[in-house]
Amino acid sequence: MSKKVLAITGCAAGIAHTFMAAESLENAAKAMGYDVKVETHGTIGVENEFTSKEIQEADVIIIAADIDVSLDRFIDKRVMKTYVKAAIENPEGLIKQAFETAQKHSVKGETVGNVSLGKTNNSAVKHLMSGISYMIPMCISAGLLLAIANIFAFSADDAGNLVNWGFDVETASGLFFSKLFALGQIGFKLMIPLFAGFTAYSIADRPAIAPAMIGAYIINDPAFLGTEAGAGFLGAIIVAFLAGYIVKYLKQIPWPKIIMPIVPIMVIPLLATFAVFVVVFYGIGHPIASVMTALYDGLNSLSNAYAAAPIMIGALIGAMIGFDLGGPVNKIALIFGTAVFTDTVAKYGIQGANFVPGTAAQAAISVAPLGAWLATKLFKNVFSSDQTVMGNNAMAMGMVGITEGAIPFAASKPLVFIPANVIGSAVAGALVTAFGAKFYGGLGSPLGTFVGYIEQPMPFLPWIFSICVGVTVTACMIGFGLKQAQKKALKEAEKEETGEIAHA
């Protein structure tokens, strides 16, 4: 009877990495002769969930996840925990390692193998990425609502420049789209507490959600704080960690048994929320709000005073997007762009919002996968047939703004692909800001100009041109880099052959 392998995959975004890792593990396990089932923890939720019988019969369980995964179901089962990237890059080796090193999971919170459950090498990053994974659907939905409403709010001249903005609420259509726009704003307003709540959840589980969400809401409410503006994402991050670790401490207190049933649902949330309120209102709220106000005022002043400033910011954000393809640096750039846009909309209104970081991030997000695809077409002789198929998959993902489509290529030749991705993405980010395009919402890809709303000096052209230039730069760098690598490999092979002949 063949051995049975169960695996769970889940990346921070819950989109591409989750399912790429699942496919890699399934194919590898079947090739090795094992029965396999993979449960995915993606944005859509848990799919292909294990039954009790399957867990009982499993020989080993692999957790390949960058998010917290509860192991309560796997008491007395052999479990090994690792990261999503490991399952994508070397699934066969991972399965072999699991059979060799996986250890029995006995109680919640115990160490499995050499990895502590619920932790990564950088726990702070993991908690933030968990919060981001829950926030992404809200961000996308709210952004698209704003984009759809904006299409009917702007009046443009023949050159595509906006000459008026607003809704005529005296008409039925104007009232409808004004409410649709307000709905998108509500989504962005709720997005920050949602992010804080699930970041805290990653730290201390369910009791931390309410204190973090309430704390993030009040630290971003200028009326509550008595300030000009809220504390933005920075305030939400601080509140999330504050609430999370307060709850974590409260859970360690030996509460009397008589009140234990209400401790997690009443006592801890109440005490933690009160503590967060005191710290926010009497401590950190005002200073952080002042810092964020100064930051956004400074960004606006910098952009107004120096014509090159937006271009430099766009290039930096673009480079970050292309660096680790959905990893922490990529997500920091995305979140920074979203935060600057949403926070400045709240402070200055839509007309005074700072679009530069968000627009650069969205323009750059498809460059790496589309660059890899274009390279497979322009430099066919340096790619295998399997890589050509991978290129087509990368193109499909790039066209809908999923930068993770370039991961298989970057993993195979990082010294060639990563510099190409970074430079091409930086070019796209710099160009799109140089042209003065403004991304309101939709798809971050060449299709973004048709699926969403982008204000640009000449309709369609600047957005598509900027991305296409970045893609071409990436593709050419990849092609020339791989050719140089081939030449180097041939020279080394010739030297070895010459040396063998001389020795003979």
C-alpha positions as CSV (number, residue, x, y, z in Angstrom):
1,M,0.0,0.0,0.0
2,S,1.4,3.4,-1.0
3,K,2.1,6.0,1.7
4,K,-0.3,8.9,2.1
5,V,0.8,12.5,2.1
6,L,-1.4,15.4,3.2
7,A,-0.2,19.0,2.6
8,I,-1.5,22.5,3.3
9,T,-0.5,25.5,1.2
10,G,-1.2,29.1,1.9
11,C,0.7,32.3,0.9
12,A,0.2,35.8,2.3
13,A,-1.8,37.1,-0.6
14,G,-3.8,33.8,-1.0
15,I,-3.6,34.0,-4.7
16,A,-0.8,32.6,-6.9
17,H,1.8,31.0,-4.6
18,T,-0.9,29.0,-2.8
19,F,-2.0,27.2,-5.9
20,M,1.4,26.9,-7.5
21,A,2.7,25.2,-4.4
22,A,-0.3,22.9,-4.3
23,E,0.2,21.8,-7.9
24,S,4.0,21.3,-7.4
25,L,3.4,19.0,-4.4
26,E,0.6,17.1,-6.1
27,N,2.7,16.4,-9.2
28,A,5.8,15.5,-7.2
29,A,4.1,13.2,-4.8
30,K,2.3,11.3,-7.6
31,A,5.6,10.9,-9.5
32,M,7.1,9.5,-6.3
33,G,4.3,6.9,-6.0
34,Y,2.5,8.4,-3.0
35,D,-1.2,9.1,-2.5
36,V,-1.6,12.9,-2.0
37,K,-4.2,15.5,-1.1
38,V,-3.5,19.2,-0.8
39,E,-5.7,21.6,1.1
40,T,-5.4,25.2,0.0
41,H,-5.8,28.2,2.2
42,G,-6.4,31.0,-0.3
43,T,-8.3,34.3,-0.6
44,I,-11.4,32.3,-1.4
45,G,-11.1,30.3,1.8
46,V,-10.2,26.7,2.6
47,E,-10.6,24.4,-0.4
48,N,-10.2,20.6,-0.7
49,E,-10.4,20.3,3.1
50,F,-9.2,17.1,4.8
51,T,-11.7,14.6,6.3
52,S,-11.0,13.1,9.8
53,K,-10.4,9.7,8.1
54,E,-7.8,11.2,5.7
55,I,-6.0,12.8,8.6
56,Q,-6.0,9.5,10.6
57,E,-4.6,7.6,7.6
58,A,-1.9,10.1,6.7
59,D,1.7,9.0,7.0
60,V,3.0,12.6,7.0
61,I,1.5,16.1,6.9
62,I,3.4,19.0,5.2
63,I,2.4,22.6,6.1
64,A,3.9,24.8,3.3
65,A,2.5,28.2,4.4
66,D,3.5,31.8,5.0
67,I,0.4,32.3,7.2
68,D,-0.7,30.8,10.5
69,V,-2.3,27.4,10.1
70,S,-4.0,25.8,13.1
71,L,-2.6,22.3,13.8
72,D,-5.3,21.3,16.3
73,R,-6.5,18.6,13.9
74,F,-3.2,16.9,13.7
75,I,-2.6,15.7,17.3
76,D,-0.2,12.7,17.3
77,K,0.4,13.0,13.5
78,R,3.8,13.5,12.0
79,V,4.0,17.2,10.8
80,M,6.6,19.3,9.1
81,K,6.2,23.0,8.6
82,T,8.0,25.1,6.0
83,Y,7.4,28.0,3.6
84,V,5.4,28.1,0.3
85,K,8.6,28.9,-1.7
86,A,10.1,25.6,-0.7
87,A,7.1,23.7,-2.1
88,I,7.4,25.5,-5.4
89,E,11.1,25.3,-5.8
90,N,11.9,21.7,-4.7
91,P,8.7,19.7,-3.9
92,E,10.4,16.3,-4.3
93,G,13.1,17.2,-1.8
94,L,10.5,18.6,0.6
95,I,8.5,15.4,0.6
96,K,11.6,13.3,1.2
97,Q,12.6,15.7,4.1
98,A,9.1,15.4,5.6
99,F,9.4,11.6,5.7
100,E,12.8,11.8,7.3
101,T,12.4,14.7,9.8
102,A,8.7,15.3,10.5
103,Q,7.9,15.0,14.2
104,K,4.7,14.2,16.0
105,H,2.5,17.1,16.9
106,S,1.4,16.6,20.5
107,V,-0.1,19.8,21.9
108,K,-1.0,23.2,20.5
109,G,2.0,25.6,20.3
110,E,4.6,22.8,20.5
111,T,7.6,22.8,18.2
112,V,7.5,20.7,15.1
113,G,10.9,19.8,13.8
114,N,13.2,22.8,13.8
115,V,10.4,25.3,13.3
116,S,8.3,26.8,16.0
117,L,4.6,26.7,15.2
118,G,3.0,30.1,14.4
119,K,6.4,31.7,13.8
120,T,8.8,32.4,10.9
121,N,12.3,33.6,10.8
122,N,10.8,37.1,11.0
123,S,7.6,36.9,13.0
124,A,6.7,40.6,12.5
125,V,6.7,40.2,8.7
126,K,4.6,37.1,8.9
127,H,2.0,38.8,11.1
128,L,1.8,41.8,8.7
129,M,1.5,39.5,5.7
130,S,-1.3,37.7,7.4
131,G,-3.2,41.0,7.9
132,I,-2.5,41.9,4.3
133,S,-3.9,38.7,3.0
134,Y,-7.3,39.4,4.6
135,M,-7.2,43.0,3.5
136,I,-6.5,42.4,-0.2
137,P,-10.1,41.5,-1.3
138,M,-11.4,44.6,0.5
139,C,-8.8,46.8,-1.2
140,I,-9.6,45.4,-4.6
141,S,-13.3,45.7,-4.2
142,A,-13.2,49.2,-2.8
143,G,-10.8,50.3,-5.5
144,L,-12.9,48.9,-8.3
145,L,-16.0,50.6,-6.9
146,L,-14.2,53.9,-6.8
147,A,-13.0,53.3,-10.3
148,I,-16.4,52.5,-11.8
149,A,-18.0,55.6,-10.0
150,N,-15.1,57.8,-11.2
151,I,-15.8,57.0,-14.8
152,F,-19.1,58.8,-14.5
153,A,-17.8,61.6,-12.3
154,F,-15.2,63.1,-14.5
155,S,-15.5,65.4,-17.4
156,A,-12.5,65.4,-19.7
157,D,-11.4,67.6,-22.6
158,D,-10.2,66.3,-26.0
159,A,-6.7,65.7,-24.7
160,G,-8.0,63.5,-21.8
161,N,-7.3,66.1,-19.1
162,L,-9.9,66.3,-16.3
163,V,-11.7,69.6,-16.3
164,N,-14.4,68.9,-13.8
165,W,-15.2,66.3,-11.1
166,G,-18.4,65.7,-9.3
167,F,-21.8,64.0,-9.3
168,D,-25.1,65.6,-10.3
169,V,-27.2,64.2,-7.5
170,E,-30.3,65.8,-8.9
171,T,-30.4,63.0,-11.5
172,A,-31.0,59.4,-10.8
173,S,-27.7,58.2,-12.4
174,G,-25.7,60.9,-10.6
175,L,-27.2,59.9,-7.2
176,F,-26.5,56.3,-7.9
177,F,-22.8,56.8,-8.8
178,S,-22.3,59.2,-5.9
179,K,-23.5,56.5,-3.6
180,L,-21.3,54.0,-5.4
181,F,-18.3,56.3,-4.9
182,A,-19.2,56.6,-1.2
183,L,-19.4,52.8,-1.0
184,G,-15.8,52.6,-2.3
185,Q,-14.7,55.1,0.3
186,I,-16.4,53.1,3.1
187,G,-14.4,50.0,1.9
188,F,-11.2,51.9,2.2
189,K,-12.2,53.2,5.6
190,L,-12.9,49.7,6.8
191,M,-9.8,48.2,5.1
192,I,-7.4,49.6,7.7
193,P,-9.3,48.2,10.8
194,L,-9.7,44.9,8.9
195,F,-5.9,44.8,8.3
196,A,-5.2,45.6,12.0
197,G,-7.7,43.0,13.2
198,F,-6.2,40.1,11.3
199,T,-2.6,41.2,11.9
200,A,-3.4,41.0,15.7
201,Y,-5.3,37.7,15.0
202,S,-2.0,36.3,13.6
203,I,-0.3,37.3,16.9
204,A,-2.8,36.2,19.5
205,D,-5.8,34.5,17.8
206,R,-9.5,35.6,17.9
207,P,-9.5,37.6,21.2
208,A,-7.2,40.1,19.6
209,I,-9.4,41.0,16.6
210,A,-11.9,43.3,18.4
211,P,-9.3,45.4,20.3
212,A,-7.2,45.8,17.2
213,M,-10.0,46.8,14.9
214,I,-11.5,49.3,17.3
215,G,-8.0,50.7,18.0
216,A,-7.2,51.0,14.3
217,Y,-10.6,52.8,13.7
218,I,-10.1,55.4,16.5
219,I,-6.5,56.1,15.6
220,N,-7.7,56.9,12.1
221,D,-10.7,59.0,13.2
222,P,-9.6,62.7,13.3
223,A,-12.8,63.7,15.1
224,F,-12.1,61.2,17.8
225,L,-8.5,62.2,18.2
226,G,-9.1,65.9,17.7
227,T,-6.5,66.1,15.0
228,E,-6.4,67.3,11.4
229,A,-5.9,63.7,10.0
230,G,-5.8,60.1,11.2
231,A,-2.6,58.1,11.8
232,G,-3.0,56.0,8.6
233,F,-1.4,52.6,8.0
234,L,1.5,53.3,10.4
235,G,-1.0,53.9,13.2
236,A,-2.9,50.7,12.3
237,I,0.3,48.6,12.3
238,I,1.3,49.9,15.7
239,V,-2.2,49.3,17.1
240,A,-2.3,45.8,15.6
241,F,1.0,44.8,17.4
242,L,-0.1,46.6,20.6
243,A,-3.4,44.8,20.7
244,G,-1.9,41.5,19.7
245,Y,0.8,41.4,22.4
246,I,-1.5,42.8,25.1
247,V,-3.9,39.9,24.4
248,K,-1.0,37.4,24.2
249,Y,0.0,38.6,27.7
250,L,-3.5,38.4,29.1
251,K,-3.9,34.9,27.8
252,Q,-1.0,33.8,29.9
253,I,-2.6,34.9,33.2
254,P,-3.9,32.0,35.3
255,W,-7.5,33.1,35.4
256,P,-9.9,31.6,38.0
257,K,-11.6,28.5,36.6
258,I,-15.0,29.9,37.4
259,I,-14.7,32.7,34.8
260,M,-12.6,30.7,32.2
261,P,-15.6,30.2,29.9
262,I,-16.0,34.0,29.4
263,V,-12.3,35.0,29.5
264,P,-11.7,34.7,25.7
265,I,-15.0,36.2,24.6
266,M,-15.5,38.9,27.2
267,V,-12.7,39.5,29.7
268,I,-9.7,39.6,27.4
269,P,-11.3,41.6,24.6
270,L,-12.7,44.1,27.1
271,L,-9.5,44.7,29.0
272,A,-7.4,44.8,25.8
273,T,-9.8,47.3,24.1
274,F,-9.7,49.5,27.1
275,A,-5.9,49.3,27.2
276,V,-5.6,50.1,23.5
277,F,-8.0,53.1,23.9
278,V,-5.9,54.6,26.8
279,V,-2.6,54.2,24.8
280,V,-4.0,55.6,21.6
281,F,-6.0,58.5,23.0
282,Y,-3.6,59.6,25.8
283,G,-0.3,58.4,24.2
284,I,0.4,57.6,20.6
285,G,-2.6,58.8,18.7
286,H,-1.7,62.5,18.4
287,P,2.0,62.1,17.7
288,I,1.6,59.5,15.0
289,A,-1.2,61.5,13.3
290,S,1.1,64.6,13.3
291,V,3.9,62.5,11.8
292,M,1.6,61.2,9.1
293,T,0.3,64.7,8.3
294,A,3.9,66.0,8.1
295,L,4.9,63.0,5.9
296,Y,2.1,63.6,3.3
297,D,2.5,67.3,3.4
298,G,6.2,66.7,2.8
299,L,5.5,64.3,-0.1
300,N,3.2,66.8,-1.8
301,S,5.7,69.7,-1.3
302,L,8.5,67.6,-2.6
303,S,6.5,66.6,-5.7
304,N,5.5,70.3,-6.3
305,A,9.0,71.7,-5.8
306,Y,11.0,69.1,-7.8
307,A,9.8,67.8,-11.1
308,A,12.1,64.8,-10.8
309,A,10.8,63.7,-7.3
310,P,7.7,61.8,-8.5
311,I,9.8,60.1,-11.2
312,M,12.4,59.0,-8.6
313,I,9.7,57.8,-6.2
314,G,8.0,55.9,-9.1
315,A,11.3,54.2,-10.0
316,L,11.9,53.2,-6.4
317,I,8.4,51.8,-5.9
318,G,8.6,50.0,-9.3
319,A,12.0,48.4,-8.3
320,M,10.5,47.1,-5.0
321,I,7.5,45.6,-6.9
322,G,9.9,43.7,-9.2
323,F,12.3,42.6,-6.5
324,D,10.7,39.6,-4.8
325,L,7.5,39.0,-6.8
326,G,4.8,39.1,-4.2
327,G,7.1,38.8,-1.2
328,P,7.5,41.3,1.7
329,V,9.3,44.0,-0.3
330,N,6.7,43.8,-3.1
331,K,3.9,44.0,-0.6
332,I,5.4,46.9,1.3
333,A,5.5,48.9,-1.9
334,L,1.8,48.0,-2.7
335,I,0.6,48.8,0.8
336,F,2.6,52.1,0.8
337,G,1.0,53.1,-2.5
338,T,-2.4,52.2,-1.3
339,A,-1.9,53.9,2.1
340,V,-0.6,57.2,0.5
341,F,-3.6,57.2,-1.9
342,T,-6.3,56.4,0.7
343,D,-4.8,58.6,3.4
344,T,-4.4,61.6,1.2
345,V,-7.9,61.2,-0.2
346,A,-9.2,61.3,3.4
347,K,-7.0,64.4,4.1
348,Y,-7.2,66.4,0.9
349,G,-10.1,65.0,-1.1
350,I,-9.8,63.2,-4.4
351,Q,-8.6,66.3,-6.2
352,G,-5.6,66.6,-3.8
353,A,-4.7,62.9,-3.4
354,N,-1.2,61.7,-4.0
355,F,-1.3,59.1,-6.8
356,V,2.4,58.7,-7.4
357,P,3.4,55.6,-5.3
358,G,0.1,53.7,-6.0
359,T,0.2,54.4,-9.8
360,A,3.9,53.3,-10.0
361,A,3.2,50.1,-8.1
362,Q,0.3,49.2,-10.3
363,A,2.1,50.0,-13.5
364,A,5.1,47.8,-12.4
365,I,3.2,44.9,-11.1
366,S,2.8,43.1,-14.5
367,V,6.3,43.8,-15.8
368,A,8.1,40.8,-14.5
369,P,5.7,38.1,-15.7
370,L,5.1,39.8,-19.1
371,G,8.9,40.3,-19.4
372,A,9.5,36.6,-18.9
373,W,6.9,35.7,-21.5
374,L,8.3,38.2,-24.1
375,A,11.8,36.8,-23.5
376,T,10.6,33.3,-24.3
377,K,9.3,34.7,-27.6
378,L,12.3,36.9,-28.6
379,F,15.0,34.5,-27.4
380,K,13.6,31.0,-28.1
381,N,16.9,29.3,-28.3
382,V,17.8,29.9,-24.6
383,F,14.6,28.5,-23.2
384,S,13.4,24.9,-23.0
385,S,9.9,23.8,-24.3
386,D,8.7,23.6,-20.7
387,Q,9.9,27.2,-20.0
388,T,8.0,28.3,-23.2
389,V,4.8,26.9,-21.7
390,M,5.6,28.5,-18.4
391,G,6.0,31.8,-20.3
392,N,2.5,31.5,-21.7
393,N,1.2,31.0,-18.1
394,A,3.2,34.0,-17.0
395,M,1.7,36.1,-19.7
396,A,-1.8,35.2,-18.6
397,M,-1.0,36.1,-15.0
398,G,0.7,39.3,-16.0
399,M,-2.2,40.5,-18.0
400,V,-4.4,40.5,-14.8
401,G,-1.7,42.0,-12.6
402,I,-0.3,38.9,-10.8
403,T,3.4,39.5,-10.5
404,E,3.9,36.0,-9.0
405,G,3.7,34.6,-12.6
406,A,7.4,35.2,-12.9
407,I,8.4,33.2,-9.8
408,P,9.3,29.9,-11.6
409,F,11.8,31.8,-13.9
410,A,13.3,33.9,-11.1
411,A,13.8,30.7,-9.0
412,S,15.6,29.0,-11.8
413,K,18.1,31.8,-12.6
414,P,17.9,34.5,-9.9
415,L,21.0,36.3,-10.9
416,V,19.6,36.8,-14.4
417,F,15.9,37.4,-13.7
418,I,15.9,39.4,-10.5
419,P,18.0,42.3,-11.9
420,A,16.0,42.3,-15.1
421,N,12.7,42.4,-13.1
422,V,13.9,45.2,-10.9
423,I,15.2,47.4,-13.7
424,G,12.3,46.9,-16.0
425,S,9.8,47.5,-13.2
426,A,11.6,50.6,-12.2
427,V,11.5,51.9,-15.7
428,A,7.7,51.3,-15.9
429,G,7.2,53.1,-12.5
430,A,9.3,56.0,-13.5
431,L,7.7,56.5,-16.9
432,V,4.1,56.3,-15.8
433,T,4.7,59.0,-13.1
434,A,6.7,61.1,-15.6
435,F,3.7,61.1,-17.9
436,G,1.5,62.2,-15.0
437,A,-0.9,59.2,-15.2
438,K,-3.1,58.6,-12.1
439,F,-4.3,55.1,-11.2
440,Y,-7.7,55.2,-9.4
441,G,-8.5,51.5,-9.4
442,G,-8.8,48.4,-11.6
443,L,-6.2,46.0,-13.0
444,G,-2.5,46.8,-12.7
445,S,-1.6,45.7,-16.2
446,P,-1.8,46.9,-19.8
447,L,-5.5,46.1,-19.5
448,G,-5.8,48.5,-16.5
449,T,-6.6,51.4,-18.9
450,F,-9.7,49.5,-20.0
451,V,-10.6,47.7,-16.8
452,G,-10.8,50.5,-14.2
453,Y,-10.0,54.2,-14.4
454,I,-6.7,55.9,-15.2
455,E,-6.4,59.6,-15.7
456,Q,-3.6,60.3,-18.3
457,P,-2.6,63.1,-20.6
458,M,-3.4,61.1,-23.7
459,P,-6.0,58.4,-23.3
460,F,-4.6,54.9,-23.1
461,L,-1.2,55.6,-24.6
462,P,1.0,56.7,-21.6
463,W,-0.1,53.8,-19.4
464,I,0.3,51.1,-22.1
465,F,3.6,52.6,-23.4
466,S,5.2,52.8,-19.9
467,I,4.4,49.2,-19.2
468,C,5.5,48.0,-22.6
469,V,8.8,49.7,-22.3
470,G,9.4,48.2,-18.9
471,V,8.4,44.7,-20.2
472,T,10.8,45.1,-23.2
473,V,13.7,46.2,-21.0
474,T,13.1,43.2,-18.8
475,A,12.8,40.7,-21.7
476,C,16.0,42.0,-23.4
477,M,18.0,41.9,-20.1
478,I,16.8,38.3,-19.5
479,G,17.7,37.2,-23.1
480,F,21.1,38.7,-23.1
481,G,21.8,37.5,-19.5
482,L,20.9,33.9,-20.4
483,K,23.0,34.1,-23.6
484,Q,26.0,35.2,-21.5
485,A,25.4,32.4,-19.0
486,Q,25.3,29.9,-21.9
487,K,28.5,31.2,-23.3
488,K,30.2,31.0,-19.9
489,A,29.0,27.5,-19.4
490,L,30.3,26.4,-22.9
491,K,33.7,28.0,-22.2
492,E,34.0,26.2,-18.8
493,A,33.0,22.9,-20.5
494,E,35.6,23.4,-23.2
495,K,38.3,24.1,-20.5
496,E,37.4,21.0,-18.7
497,E,37.4,18.9,-21.9
498,T,40.8,20.4,-22.9
499,G,42.2,19.7,-19.5
500,E,41.0,16.1,-19.7
501,I,42.6,15.6,-23.1
502,A,45.9,17.1,-21.9
503,H,45.9,14.9,-18.8
504,A,45.3,11.8,-20.9
